[in-house]
Amino acid sequence: MQAVLAAAMATHALLAAHPHLYEPLPPSLSSARPFQYSSLTADPLRLSPSLKLATVAAPKPLAVAAETKKAVAVLKGNSNVEGVVTLFQDSDGPTTVKVRVSGLAPGLHGFHLHEYGDTTNGCISTGPHFNPNKMTHGSPKDEVRHAGDLGNIVANSEGVAEANIVDGQVPLGGPNAVIGRAFVVHELEDDLGKGGQELSLTTGNAGGRLACGVVGLAPVK
């Protein structure tokens, strides 16, 4: 501290002895504005037109092709009745059930999807109609029906029945999928739950089981 005071006093004495050493700053410098940031640091960043960021367009939704599923059941029994059932479904739409059965007596025969794909005791062990909604038996067109109620197929004079059924309650996927269950062709006509018989609201009074087949997935060709 004493050294600083001594230096200051020496400087003061020097200026007093030689006043020509001190000259005031010229007006151009004394009136200069305080230091300011240059445009390189203070101005916002500007990009040349060639470097402007491109506007990103919103992505377009992807078009997903409909998924087609296929399944097949081969019908056989203790009689001469036999046939093939082929099922197709596009995405979550209704299922098309194509049926061809031979060896039948001419006329109507009940045709149903049953609960189980178990044929260890013939068609009897396939259980009751597939009925996940716990409804009574009815027509395929009824609101109250078993999911497995597919009505009747009609055999011609040669004993051949062909049908093309479109139904929304026999999907090939999901919790109520028909895969692993069984189709059954019955001896008699299904009264569609309207016959007033003891079994009308459970089986449609369609009689014995002539042939059955387990539903399995098949390749789509």
Residue frames as a rotation matrix with the C-alpha (Angstrom) as fourth column:
MET 1
0.570 0.822 0.000 0.00
0.822 -0.570 0.000 0.00
0.000 0.000 -1.000 0.00
GLN 2
0.468 -0.474 -0.746 2.81
0.133 -0.797 0.589 2.40
-0.874 -0.375 -0.310 0.84
ALA 3
-0.603 -0.711 0.362 4.50
0.432 0.091 0.897 1.57
-0.671 0.697 0.253 -2.46
VAL 4
-0.072 0.676 0.733 1.30
0.984 -0.071 0.162 2.49
0.162 0.733 -0.660 -4.37
LEU 5
0.822 0.380 -0.425 1.00
0.487 -0.856 0.176 5.82
-0.297 -0.351 -0.888 -2.50
ALA 6
0.037 -0.895 -0.445 4.63
0.128 -0.438 0.890 6.59
-0.991 -0.089 0.098 -3.17
ALA 7
-0.629 -0.231 0.743 4.22
0.719 0.193 0.668 5.89
-0.297 0.954 0.044 -6.91
ALA 8
0.363 0.852 0.377 1.13
0.915 -0.403 0.029 8.11
0.176 0.335 -0.926 -7.08
MET 9
0.726 -0.142 -0.673 2.91
0.240 -0.865 0.441 10.98
-0.645 -0.482 -0.594 -5.34
ALA 10
-0.374 -0.927 0.012 5.89
0.276 -0.099 0.956 10.61
-0.885 0.361 0.293 -7.70
THR 11
-0.367 0.331 0.869 3.61
0.930 0.094 0.356 10.75
0.037 0.939 -0.342 -10.75
HIS 12
0.720 0.684 -0.116 1.83
0.693 -0.718 0.067 13.85
-0.037 -0.129 -0.991 -9.42
ALA 13
0.378 -0.664 -0.645 5.16
0.110 -0.660 0.743 15.56
-0.919 -0.352 -0.176 -8.80
LEU 14
-0.578 -0.622 0.529 6.35
0.558 0.172 0.812 14.67
-0.596 0.764 0.247 -12.32
LEU 15
0.012 0.673 0.739 3.21
0.967 -0.195 0.162 16.13
0.253 0.713 -0.654 -13.98
ALA 16
0.824 0.280 -0.494 3.45
0.451 -0.850 0.271 19.27
-0.344 -0.446 -0.826 -11.85
ALA 17
0.030 -0.913 -0.408 7.05
0.075 -0.405 0.911 19.76
-0.997 -0.058 0.057 -12.91
HIS 18
-0.938 -0.343 -0.052 6.41
-0.052 -0.007 0.999 18.99
-0.342 0.939 -0.011 -16.58
PRO 19
-0.126 0.991 -0.043 2.82
-0.231 -0.071 -0.970 19.96
-0.965 -0.113 0.238 -17.46
HIS 20
-0.123 0.080 -0.989 3.48
-0.978 -0.180 0.107 19.44
-0.169 0.980 0.100 -21.22
LEU 21
-0.963 -0.269 -0.030 3.43
-0.271 0.953 0.137 15.69
-0.008 0.140 -0.990 -20.64
TYR 22
-0.484 0.860 0.161 -0.34
0.510 0.426 -0.747 15.75
-0.712 -0.279 -0.645 -20.09
GLU 23
-0.901 0.312 -0.303 -2.61
-0.433 -0.586 0.685 16.43
0.036 0.748 0.663 -23.07
PRO 24
-0.164 0.916 0.365 -6.38
-0.519 0.235 -0.822 15.96
-0.839 -0.324 0.437 -23.03
LEU 25
-0.484 0.095 0.870 -7.88
0.562 0.795 0.226 13.42
-0.671 0.599 -0.438 -25.40
PRO 26
-0.980 0.177 -0.094 -9.15
-0.184 -0.610 0.771 14.73
0.079 0.772 0.630 -28.71
PRO 27
-0.324 0.938 0.127 -12.96
-0.835 -0.220 -0.505 15.26
-0.445 -0.270 0.854 -28.94
SER 28
0.076 0.397 -0.915 -13.29
-0.833 0.530 0.161 12.44
0.549 0.749 0.371 -31.46
LEU 29
-0.487 -0.313 -0.815 -12.03
0.075 0.915 -0.397 9.97
0.870 -0.254 -0.422 -28.89
SER 30
-0.991 0.087 0.098 -13.43
-0.111 -0.160 -0.981 11.49
-0.069 -0.983 0.168 -25.71
SER 31
-0.265 0.962 -0.061 -16.95
-0.883 -0.268 -0.386 11.49
-0.388 -0.048 0.921 -27.14
ALA 32
-0.655 -0.011 -0.756 -16.71
-0.492 0.765 0.415 7.91
0.574 0.644 -0.506 -28.48
ARG 33
0.409 0.894 0.184 -19.59
-0.798 0.253 0.547 5.71
0.442 -0.371 0.817 -27.54
PRO 34
0.029 -0.363 0.931 -19.05
-0.771 0.584 0.252 2.87
-0.636 -0.726 -0.263 -25.13
PHE 35
-0.872 -0.433 -0.228 -18.02
-0.482 0.681 0.551 -0.46
-0.084 0.590 -0.803 -26.64
GLN 36
0.249 0.963 0.101 -20.88
-0.850 0.268 -0.453 -2.35
-0.463 0.027 0.886 -28.25
TYR 37
-0.055 -0.187 0.981 -21.19
0.139 0.971 0.193 -5.93
-0.989 0.147 -0.028 -29.50
SER 38
-0.788 -0.237 -0.568 -20.50
-0.516 -0.250 0.820 -6.29
-0.336 0.939 0.074 -33.16
SER 39
0.146 0.898 -0.416 -23.15
-0.989 0.116 -0.096 -7.52
-0.038 0.425 0.904 -35.53
LEU 40
-0.331 -0.327 -0.885 -21.38
-0.479 0.866 -0.141 -10.85
0.813 0.378 -0.444 -35.51
THR 41
-0.903 -0.060 -0.427 -22.39
0.304 0.614 -0.728 -11.48
0.305 -0.787 -0.536 -31.92
ALA 42
-0.775 0.614 -0.147 -25.41
-0.210 -0.470 -0.857 -9.26
-0.596 -0.634 0.494 -31.30
ASP 43
-0.244 0.735 -0.633 -27.51
-0.969 -0.200 0.142 -9.83
-0.023 0.648 0.761 -34.42
PRO 44
0.405 0.452 0.794 -29.60
-0.414 0.866 -0.281 -13.01
-0.815 -0.215 0.538 -34.76
LEU 45
-0.605 -0.660 0.447 -28.23
0.016 0.550 0.835 -15.69
-0.796 0.512 -0.322 -37.05
ARG 46
0.422 0.693 -0.585 -29.34
-0.644 -0.225 -0.731 -15.28
-0.638 0.685 0.351 -40.64
LEU 47
-0.171 -0.432 0.886 -29.05
0.320 0.826 0.464 -18.11
-0.932 0.363 -0.003 -43.12
SER 48
-0.733 -0.087 -0.674 -28.64
-0.579 -0.441 0.686 -17.59
-0.357 0.893 0.273 -46.80
PRO 49
0.254 0.933 -0.257 -31.54
-0.945 0.182 -0.271 -18.78
-0.206 0.311 0.928 -48.95
SER 50
0.110 -0.248 -0.962 -29.51
-0.594 0.760 -0.264 -21.79
0.797 0.601 -0.064 -50.03
LEU 51
-0.813 -0.502 -0.295 -29.01
-0.053 0.569 -0.821 -22.85
0.580 -0.652 -0.489 -46.40
LYS 52
-0.294 0.773 0.562 -32.58
-0.944 -0.327 -0.045 -22.43
0.149 -0.544 0.826 -45.16
LEU 53
-0.816 0.028 0.578 -33.97
-0.229 0.901 -0.367 -25.47
-0.531 -0.432 -0.729 -43.39
ALA 54
-0.774 0.558 -0.300 -36.41
-0.184 0.256 0.949 -27.46
0.606 0.790 -0.096 -45.50
THR 55
-0.207 0.806 0.555 -39.97
-0.977 -0.136 -0.167 -27.66
-0.059 -0.576 0.815 -44.26
VAL 56
-0.986 -0.152 0.072 -40.74
-0.155 0.987 -0.038 -31.23
-0.065 -0.049 -0.997 -43.14
ALA 57
-0.288 0.930 -0.229 -44.09
-0.727 -0.057 0.685 -32.44
0.623 0.364 0.692 -44.47
ALA 58
-0.018 0.393 0.919 -46.34
-0.874 0.439 -0.205 -34.50
-0.485 -0.808 0.336 -42.21
PRO 59
-0.920 -0.385 0.065 -45.91
-0.312 0.825 0.471 -38.22
-0.236 0.413 -0.880 -42.98
LYS 60
-0.157 0.883 -0.443 -48.73
-0.890 0.068 0.452 -39.81
0.429 0.465 0.774 -44.93
PRO 61
0.205 0.287 0.936 -50.51
-0.742 0.669 -0.043 -42.75
-0.639 -0.686 0.350 -43.31
LEU 62
-0.825 -0.554 -0.117 -49.31
-0.513 0.644 0.568 -46.10
-0.240 0.528 -0.814 -44.59
ALA 63
0.217 0.879 -0.424 -51.78
-0.956 0.278 0.088 -48.11
0.195 0.386 0.902 -46.62
VAL 64
-0.603 -0.383 0.699 -52.02
-0.601 0.795 -0.083 -51.56
-0.524 -0.471 -0.710 -45.07
ALA 65
-0.537 0.381 -0.753 -53.14
-0.598 0.459 0.658 -54.33
0.596 0.803 -0.019 -47.35
ALA 66
0.424 0.785 0.451 -56.03
-0.901 0.315 0.299 -56.45
0.093 -0.533 0.841 -46.11
GLU 67
-0.703 -0.665 0.250 -54.85
-0.699 0.711 -0.076 -59.68
-0.127 -0.229 -0.965 -44.51
THR 68
0.284 0.788 -0.547 -56.62
-0.818 0.497 0.291 -62.76
0.500 0.364 0.785 -45.84
LYS 69
-0.567 -0.378 0.732 -56.87
-0.725 0.651 -0.225 -65.82
-0.391 -0.658 -0.643 -43.61
LYS 70
0.031 0.527 -0.849 -57.94
-0.767 0.558 0.318 -69.28
0.641 0.641 0.421 -44.68
ALA 71
-0.528 -0.148 0.837 -59.04
-0.700 0.633 -0.330 -72.43
-0.481 -0.760 -0.437 -42.84
VAL 72
-0.272 0.379 -0.884 -60.27
-0.671 0.583 0.457 -75.88
0.689 0.718 0.096 -43.83
ALA 73
-0.283 0.216 0.934 -62.27
-0.732 0.580 -0.357 -78.69
-0.619 -0.785 -0.006 -42.22
VAL 74
-0.662 0.061 -0.747 -62.59
-0.525 0.673 0.521 -82.19
0.535 0.737 -0.413 -43.73
LEU 75
-0.025 0.790 0.612 -65.90
-0.981 0.098 -0.166 -83.81
-0.191 -0.605 0.773 -42.73
LYS 76
-0.541 -0.084 -0.837 -66.14
-0.331 0.936 0.120 -87.54
0.773 0.342 -0.535 -42.06
GLY 77
-0.060 0.554 0.830 -68.31
-0.994 0.047 -0.103 -89.82
-0.096 -0.831 0.548 -39.95
ASN 78
-0.559 -0.083 0.825 -69.58
-0.280 0.955 -0.093 -93.33
-0.780 -0.283 -0.558 -39.47
SER 79
0.510 0.781 0.360 -71.76
0.212 0.292 -0.933 -93.11
-0.834 0.552 -0.016 -42.59
ASN 80
0.058 -0.441 0.896 -71.06
0.989 0.148 0.008 -92.39
-0.136 0.885 0.445 -46.25
VAL 81
0.931 0.327 0.160 -71.43
0.343 -0.936 -0.080 -88.68
0.124 0.130 -0.984 -45.62
GLU 82
-0.013 -0.959 -0.285 -68.27
0.879 -0.147 0.453 -86.68
-0.476 -0.244 0.845 -46.25
GLY 83
0.779 0.308 0.546 -67.29
0.560 -0.735 -0.383 -83.22
0.283 0.604 -0.745 -47.32
VAL 84
-0.418 -0.905 -0.082 -65.01
0.895 -0.394 -0.209 -80.20
0.157 -0.161 0.974 -47.13
VAL 85
0.808 0.559 -0.186 -65.60
0.586 -0.795 0.157 -76.81
-0.060 -0.236 -0.970 -45.56
THR 86
-0.293 -0.905 0.310 -63.35
0.908 -0.365 -0.206 -73.91
0.299 0.221 0.928 -46.62
LEU 87
0.671 0.498 -0.550 -63.32
0.686 -0.698 0.204 -70.59
-0.283 -0.514 -0.810 -44.80
PHE 88
-0.296 -0.716 0.632 -61.92
0.797 -0.550 -0.249 -67.22
0.526 0.430 0.734 -45.90
GLN 89
0.684 0.473 -0.555 -61.74
0.690 -0.667 0.282 -63.97
-0.237 -0.576 -0.782 -43.97
ASP 90
0.013 -0.633 0.774 -60.28
0.609 -0.609 -0.509 -60.60
0.793 0.478 0.378 -45.02
SER 91
-0.679 -0.367 0.636 -58.91
-0.242 -0.706 -0.665 -58.65
0.693 -0.606 0.391 -42.03
ASP 92
-0.927 0.363 0.096 -61.74
-0.037 0.167 -0.985 -58.26
-0.374 -0.917 -0.141 -39.49
GLY 93
-0.451 0.792 -0.411 -64.59
-0.874 -0.299 0.382 -58.62
0.180 0.531 0.828 -41.98
PRO 94
0.489 0.710 0.507 -67.19
-0.756 0.635 -0.159 -61.42
-0.435 -0.306 0.847 -42.08
THR 95
-0.587 -0.682 0.436 -66.12
-0.427 0.718 0.550 -64.96
-0.688 0.137 -0.713 -42.86
THR 96
0.166 0.569 -0.805 -67.12
-0.975 0.219 -0.046 -66.74
0.150 0.793 0.591 -46.05
VAL 97
-0.352 -0.175 0.920 -67.89
-0.487 0.873 -0.020 -70.43
-0.800 -0.455 -0.392 -45.43
LYS 98
-0.070 0.262 -0.962 -67.92
-0.965 0.229 0.132 -72.61
0.255 0.938 0.237 -48.53
VAL 99
-0.208 0.134 0.969 -69.49
-0.586 0.776 -0.234 -76.03
-0.783 -0.617 -0.083 -47.97
ARG 100
-0.010 0.284 -0.959 -69.66
-0.878 0.457 0.144 -79.14
0.479 0.843 0.245 -50.11
VAL 101
-0.479 -0.032 0.877 -71.04
-0.636 0.701 -0.322 -82.36
-0.605 -0.712 -0.357 -48.61
SER 102
-0.297 0.361 -0.884 -71.97
-0.759 0.473 0.448 -85.60
0.580 0.804 0.134 -50.37
GLY 103
-0.796 0.003 -0.605 -73.77
0.176 0.958 -0.227 -88.80
0.579 -0.287 -0.763 -49.33
LEU 104
-0.857 0.510 0.081 -76.76
-0.316 -0.393 -0.864 -87.01
-0.408 -0.765 0.497 -47.77
ALA 105
-0.304 0.879 0.367 -80.44
0.879 0.408 -0.248 -87.84
-0.368 0.247 -0.897 -48.05
PRO 106
-0.530 0.136 0.837 -82.10
0.512 -0.735 0.444 -85.22
0.676 0.664 0.320 -50.28
GLY 107
0.603 0.798 -0.004 -83.47
0.551 -0.412 0.726 -82.24
0.578 -0.440 -0.688 -48.34
LEU 108
0.459 -0.351 0.817 -82.40
-0.489 -0.867 -0.098 -79.93
0.742 -0.355 -0.569 -45.50
HIS 109
0.408 -0.423 -0.809 -79.74
0.737 0.676 0.018 -80.77
0.540 -0.604 0.587 -42.93
GLY 110
0.995 -0.058 -0.076 -78.66
0.010 -0.728 0.685 -78.75
-0.095 -0.683 -0.724 -39.92
PHE 111
0.318 -0.936 0.153 -75.13
0.656 0.100 -0.748 -77.37
0.685 0.338 0.645 -40.22
HIS 112
0.982 0.103 0.159 -73.39
-0.058 -0.635 0.770 -76.01
0.180 -0.765 -0.618 -37.14
LEU 113
-0.087 -0.993 0.081 -70.04
-0.254 -0.057 -0.966 -75.10
0.963 -0.104 -0.247 -35.62
HIS 114
0.792 0.369 -0.487 -69.54
0.295 0.467 0.833 -77.02
0.535 -0.804 0.261 -32.38
GLU 115
0.928 -0.294 0.227 -67.55
-0.364 -0.601 0.712 -76.05
-0.073 -0.744 -0.665 -29.31
TYR 116
0.290 -0.855 0.429 -64.69
-0.449 0.275 0.850 -78.54
-0.845 -0.439 -0.304 -29.43
GLY 117
0.266 -0.321 -0.909 -62.36
-0.917 0.205 -0.341 -80.04
0.296 0.925 -0.240 -32.00
ASP 118
-0.555 -0.405 0.727 -62.43
-0.691 0.710 -0.132 -83.32
-0.463 -0.576 -0.674 -30.08
THR 119
0.278 0.638 -0.718 -63.35
-0.899 0.435 0.039 -86.33
0.338 0.635 0.695 -32.22
THR 120
-0.760 -0.623 0.186 -62.01
-0.644 0.681 -0.349 -89.05
0.090 -0.385 -0.919 -29.89
ASN 121
-0.603 0.647 0.466 -65.57
0.208 0.692 -0.691 -90.39
-0.770 -0.320 -0.552 -29.58
GLY 122
-0.335 0.451 0.827 -66.65
0.938 0.078 0.338 -89.49
0.088 0.889 -0.449 -33.07
CYS 123
-0.445 0.210 0.870 -68.80
0.239 -0.909 0.341 -86.43
0.863 0.360 0.355 -33.63
ILE 124
0.586 0.707 -0.395 -70.46
0.553 0.008 0.833 -86.78
0.593 -0.707 -0.386 -30.20
SER 125
0.227 -0.573 -0.787 -67.35
0.931 -0.110 0.348 -85.48
-0.287 -0.812 0.509 -28.42
THR 126
-0.534 -0.378 0.757 -67.38
0.628 -0.776 0.055 -82.16
0.566 0.505 0.652 -30.32
GLY 127
-0.783 0.193 -0.592 -69.75
0.478 -0.423 -0.770 -80.91
-0.399 -0.885 0.238 -27.62
PRO 128
0.255 0.954 -0.158 -72.62
0.664 -0.292 -0.688 -78.41
-0.703 0.071 -0.708 -27.99
HIS 129
0.607 0.018 0.795 -72.96
0.677 -0.535 -0.505 -75.61
0.416 0.845 -0.337 -30.52
PHE 130
-0.571 -0.817 -0.079 -70.27
0.779 -0.509 -0.366 -72.92
0.259 -0.270 0.927 -30.19
ASN 131
0.442 0.861 0.251 -71.99
0.593 -0.490 0.639 -70.34
0.674 -0.133 -0.727 -27.98
PRO 132
-0.553 -0.799 -0.237 -69.59
0.705 -0.297 -0.644 -67.80
0.444 -0.524 0.727 -26.41
ASN 133
-0.756 0.297 0.583 -72.39
-0.351 -0.936 0.023 -65.29
0.553 -0.187 0.812 -25.76
LYS 134
-0.934 0.358 -0.014 -74.59
0.227 0.561 -0.796 -67.78
-0.277 -0.746 -0.605 -23.86
MET 135
-0.489 0.793 -0.364 -77.63
-0.863 -0.501 0.068 -67.33
-0.128 0.348 0.929 -26.12
THR 136
0.101 0.583 0.806 -80.40
-0.128 0.811 -0.571 -69.73
-0.987 -0.046 0.157 -27.09
HIS 137
-0.606 -0.346 0.716 -80.45
0.554 0.463 0.692 -71.48
-0.572 0.816 -0.089 -30.47
GLY 138
0.321 0.732 -0.601 -81.71
-0.076 -0.612 -0.787 -69.54
-0.944 0.298 -0.140 -33.48
SER 139
0.831 0.014 0.556 -81.35
0.549 0.145 -0.823 -68.69
-0.092 0.989 0.113 -37.13
PRO 140
-0.239 -0.964 0.115 -78.13
0.968 -0.227 0.112 -67.20
-0.082 0.138 0.987 -38.58
LYS 141
-0.366 0.168 0.915 -80.17
0.392 -0.864 0.315 -64.05
0.844 0.474 0.250 -39.22
ASP 142
0.691 0.682 -0.239 -81.47
0.472 -0.175 0.864 -63.78
0.548 -0.710 -0.443 -35.63
GLU 143
0.230 -0.577 0.784 -79.97
-0.608 -0.714 -0.347 -61.41
0.760 -0.396 -0.515 -33.10
VAL 144
0.159 -0.110 0.981 -80.37
-0.886 0.423 0.191 -64.10
-0.436 -0.900 -0.031 -30.43
ARG 145
0.874 0.000 -0.486 -78.48
-0.296 0.794 -0.532 -67.18
0.386 0.609 0.693 -31.65
HIS 146
0.592 -0.787 0.174 -75.46
0.345 0.443 0.828 -69.34
-0.728 -0.430 0.534 -31.02
ALA 147
0.085 -0.654 -0.751 -72.36
-0.729 -0.555 0.401 -68.16
-0.679 0.514 -0.524 -32.85
GLY 148
-0.822 -0.492 0.287 -72.25
-0.240 0.756 0.608 -71.66
-0.517 0.431 -0.740 -34.34
ASP 149
0.065 0.926 0.371 -75.81
0.320 0.333 -0.887 -71.56
-0.945 0.177 -0.275 -35.69
LEU 150
-0.756 -0.429 -0.495 -75.32
-0.330 -0.404 0.853 -71.62
-0.566 0.808 0.163 -39.47
GLY 151
0.022 0.915 -0.402 -78.77
-0.912 -0.146 -0.383 -72.87
-0.409 0.375 0.832 -40.41
ASN 152
0.496 0.265 0.827 -79.34
0.029 0.947 -0.321 -75.60
-0.868 0.183 0.462 -42.98
ILE 153
-0.653 -0.530 -0.541 -77.63
-0.604 -0.066 0.794 -76.89
-0.456 0.846 -0.277 -46.08
VAL 154
0.435 0.900 -0.014 -79.79
-0.642 0.299 -0.706 -78.42
-0.632 0.316 0.708 -48.84
ALA 155
-0.614 -0.611 0.500 -78.90
-0.131 0.704 0.699 -81.72
-0.778 0.364 -0.512 -50.51
ASN 156
-0.236 0.500 -0.834 -80.07
-0.968 -0.193 0.158 -82.26
-0.082 0.844 0.529 -54.07
SER 157
0.757 0.647 -0.088 -81.47
-0.653 0.748 -0.118 -85.49
-0.011 0.147 0.989 -55.53
GLU 158
0.450 -0.687 -0.571 -77.93
-0.016 0.633 -0.774 -86.88
0.893 0.358 0.273 -55.75
GLY 159
0.759 -0.064 -0.648 -77.29
0.634 0.294 0.715 -86.25
0.145 -0.954 0.264 -52.08
VAL 160
-0.361 -0.924 0.124 -74.87
0.890 -0.382 -0.251 -83.36
0.279 0.020 0.960 -52.67
ALA 161
0.770 0.545 -0.332 -75.21
0.627 -0.742 0.236 -80.10
-0.118 -0.390 -0.913 -50.74
GLU 162
-0.384 -0.852 0.356 -73.30
0.857 -0.473 -0.207 -76.97
0.345 0.225 0.911 -51.68
ALA 163
0.757 0.614 -0.222 -73.56
0.650 -0.679 0.341 -73.69
0.059 -0.403 -0.913 -49.81
ASN 164
-0.374 -0.794 0.480 -71.82
0.612 -0.600 -0.516 -70.35
0.697 0.101 0.710 -49.61
ILE 165
0.622 0.613 -0.487 -72.43
0.742 -0.262 0.617 -68.79
0.251 -0.745 -0.618 -46.18
VAL 166
-0.332 -0.673 0.661 -71.25
0.236 -0.738 -0.632 -65.33
0.913 -0.054 0.404 -45.11
ASP 167
0.700 0.578 -0.420 -71.33
0.487 0.044 0.872 -64.85
0.522 -0.815 -0.251 -41.35
GLY 168
0.228 -0.585 0.778 -69.79
-0.371 -0.791 -0.485 -62.40
0.900 -0.178 -0.398 -38.86
GLN 169
0.583 0.067 0.810 -69.73
-0.812 0.053 0.581 -64.70
-0.004 -0.996 0.086 -35.82
VAL 170
0.892 -0.350 0.286 -67.26
0.308 0.934 0.183 -67.33
-0.331 -0.075 0.940 -37.02
PRO 171
0.741 -0.638 -0.212 -63.95
-0.671 -0.684 -0.285 -65.39
0.037 0.353 -0.935 -37.26
LEU 172
0.712 -0.571 -0.409 -60.61
0.313 0.779 -0.544 -67.02
0.629 0.259 0.733 -37.98
GLY 173
-0.486 -0.874 -0.014 -58.81
0.421 -0.220 -0.880 -64.92
0.766 -0.433 0.475 -35.38
GLY 174
-0.318 0.317 0.894 -59.41
-0.662 -0.749 0.030 -63.29
0.679 -0.582 0.448 -32.00
PRO 175
-0.707 -0.013 0.708 -60.90
-0.663 0.362 -0.655 -64.66
-0.248 -0.932 -0.264 -28.76
ASN 176
0.218 0.871 0.440 -63.86
-0.466 0.489 -0.737 -66.30
-0.857 -0.044 0.513 -30.58
ALA 177
-0.356 -0.447 -0.820 -61.82
-0.932 0.113 0.343 -67.84
-0.061 0.887 -0.457 -33.38
VAL 178
0.720 0.693 -0.021 -63.21
-0.687 0.709 -0.157 -71.03
-0.094 0.127 0.987 -34.92
ILE 179
0.017 -0.796 -0.606 -59.76
-0.634 0.460 -0.622 -72.59
0.773 0.394 -0.497 -35.30
GLY 180
-0.907 -0.419 0.035 -59.66
-0.313 0.617 -0.722 -75.88
0.281 -0.666 -0.691 -33.38
ARG 181
-0.280 0.886 0.369 -63.45
-0.605 0.136 -0.785 -76.23
-0.746 -0.442 0.498 -33.22
ALA 182
-0.882 -0.057 0.467 -65.55
0.228 0.817 0.530 -78.55
-0.412 0.574 -0.708 -35.40
PHE 183
-0.450 0.767 -0.457 -68.25
-0.893 -0.370 0.258 -78.34
0.028 0.524 0.851 -38.06
VAL 184
-0.776 0.295 0.557 -71.05
0.075 0.921 -0.383 -80.91
-0.626 -0.255 -0.737 -37.86
VAL 185
-0.638 0.650 -0.414 -73.64
-0.623 -0.119 0.774 -81.97
0.453 0.751 0.480 -40.46
HIS 186
-0.615 0.482 0.624 -76.87
-0.509 0.362 -0.781 -83.25
-0.602 -0.798 0.023 -38.90
GLU 187
-0.831 0.318 0.457 -79.37
0.454 0.862 0.225 -85.87
-0.322 0.394 -0.861 -39.92
LEU 188
0.075 0.988 0.135 -82.45
0.984 -0.052 -0.169 -83.65
-0.160 0.146 -0.976 -39.89
GLU 189
0.046 0.079 0.996 -83.54
0.473 -0.880 0.047 -80.11
0.880 0.469 -0.078 -40.68
ASP 190
-0.822 -0.303 -0.482 -82.71
0.569 -0.446 -0.691 -77.42
-0.005 -0.842 0.539 -38.14
ASP 191
0.183 0.975 0.123 -85.96
0.947 -0.209 0.246 -75.77
0.266 0.071 -0.961 -37.00
LEU 192
-0.358 -0.491 0.794 -83.94
0.371 -0.855 -0.362 -72.59
0.857 0.165 0.488 -36.18
GLY 193
-0.972 -0.085 -0.221 -85.26
0.235 -0.213 -0.948 -72.51
0.033 -0.973 0.227 -32.62
LYS 194
-0.636 0.768 -0.074 -88.85
-0.767 -0.640 -0.051 -72.00
-0.087 0.024 0.996 -33.74
GLY 195
-0.569 0.378 -0.730 -90.17
-0.235 0.776 0.585 -75.56
0.788 0.505 -0.353 -33.82
GLY 196
0.196 0.683 0.703 -91.56
-0.894 -0.170 0.415 -75.61
0.403 -0.710 0.577 -30.29
GLN 197
0.597 -0.039 -0.801 -89.85
0.110 0.993 0.033 -78.93
0.795 -0.108 0.597 -29.55
GLU 198
0.932 -0.223 -0.285 -87.92
0.311 0.092 0.946 -79.79
-0.184 -0.971 0.155 -26.40
LEU 199
0.076 -0.997 0.025 -84.57
0.770 0.074 0.634 -79.37
-0.634 -0.029 0.773 -28.17
SER 200
0.621 0.236 0.747 -85.53
0.738 -0.498 -0.456 -76.45
0.264 0.835 -0.483 -30.41
LEU 201
0.937 -0.195 0.291 -83.73
-0.248 -0.956 0.160 -73.84
0.247 -0.222 -0.943 -28.28
THR 202
0.444 -0.838 0.318 -80.57
-0.358 0.159 0.920 -75.91
-0.821 -0.522 -0.229 -27.84
THR 203
-0.508 -0.670 0.542 -79.97
0.178 0.534 0.827 -77.96
-0.843 0.516 -0.152 -31.02
GLY 204
-0.450 0.441 -0.776 -82.76
-0.855 -0.464 0.232 -76.89
-0.258 0.768 0.586 -33.37
ASN 205
0.309 0.586 0.749 -84.00
-0.413 0.792 -0.449 -80.47
-0.857 -0.170 0.487 -33.07
ALA 206
0.289 -0.289 -0.913 -81.67
-0.957 -0.116 -0.266 -81.39
-0.029 0.950 -0.310 -35.94
GLY 207
0.968 0.227 -0.109 -81.18
-0.233 0.971 -0.044 -85.03
0.096 0.068 0.993 -34.96
GLY 208
0.706 -0.691 0.152 -78.04
0.474 0.621 0.624 -87.15
-0.526 -0.369 0.766 -35.08
ARG 209
0.385 -0.706 -0.595 -74.56
-0.631 -0.672 0.388 -86.15
-0.674 0.226 -0.704 -36.21
LEU 210
0.978 0.113 0.174 -73.67
0.050 0.684 -0.728 -87.61
-0.202 0.720 0.664 -39.60
ALA 211
0.327 -0.912 0.245 -70.19
0.835 0.158 -0.527 -86.16
0.442 0.377 0.814 -40.18
CYS 212
0.959 -0.085 -0.271 -67.81
0.090 -0.815 0.573 -83.69
-0.269 -0.573 -0.774 -38.57
GLY 213
0.362 -0.889 0.282 -64.41
0.775 0.119 -0.620 -82.12
0.517 0.443 0.732 -39.08
VAL 214
0.353 -0.355 -0.866 -61.94
0.709 -0.502 0.495 -80.01
-0.611 -0.788 0.074 -37.08
VAL 215
0.970 0.024 0.240 -61.12
0.171 -0.772 -0.612 -76.53
0.170 0.635 -0.754 -38.40
GLY 216
0.276 -0.940 -0.200 -57.45
0.706 0.057 0.706 -75.90
-0.652 -0.336 0.680 -39.10
LEU 217
0.386 -0.220 -0.896 -55.51
-0.403 -0.914 0.051 -73.02
-0.830 0.341 -0.441 -40.63
ALA 218
0.472 -0.218 0.854 -54.53
0.757 0.598 -0.265 -73.39
-0.453 0.771 0.447 -44.28
PRO 219
-0.597 -0.749 -0.288 -52.14
0.450 -0.609 0.653 -71.47
-0.665 0.260 0.700 -46.56
VAL 220
0.498 0.709 -0.499 -53.64
-0.027 -0.563 -0.826 -68.72
-0.867 0.425 -0.261 -48.71
LYS 221
-0.328 -0.601 0.729 -52.82
0.706 0.357 0.612 -69.42
-0.628 0.715 0.307 -52.37
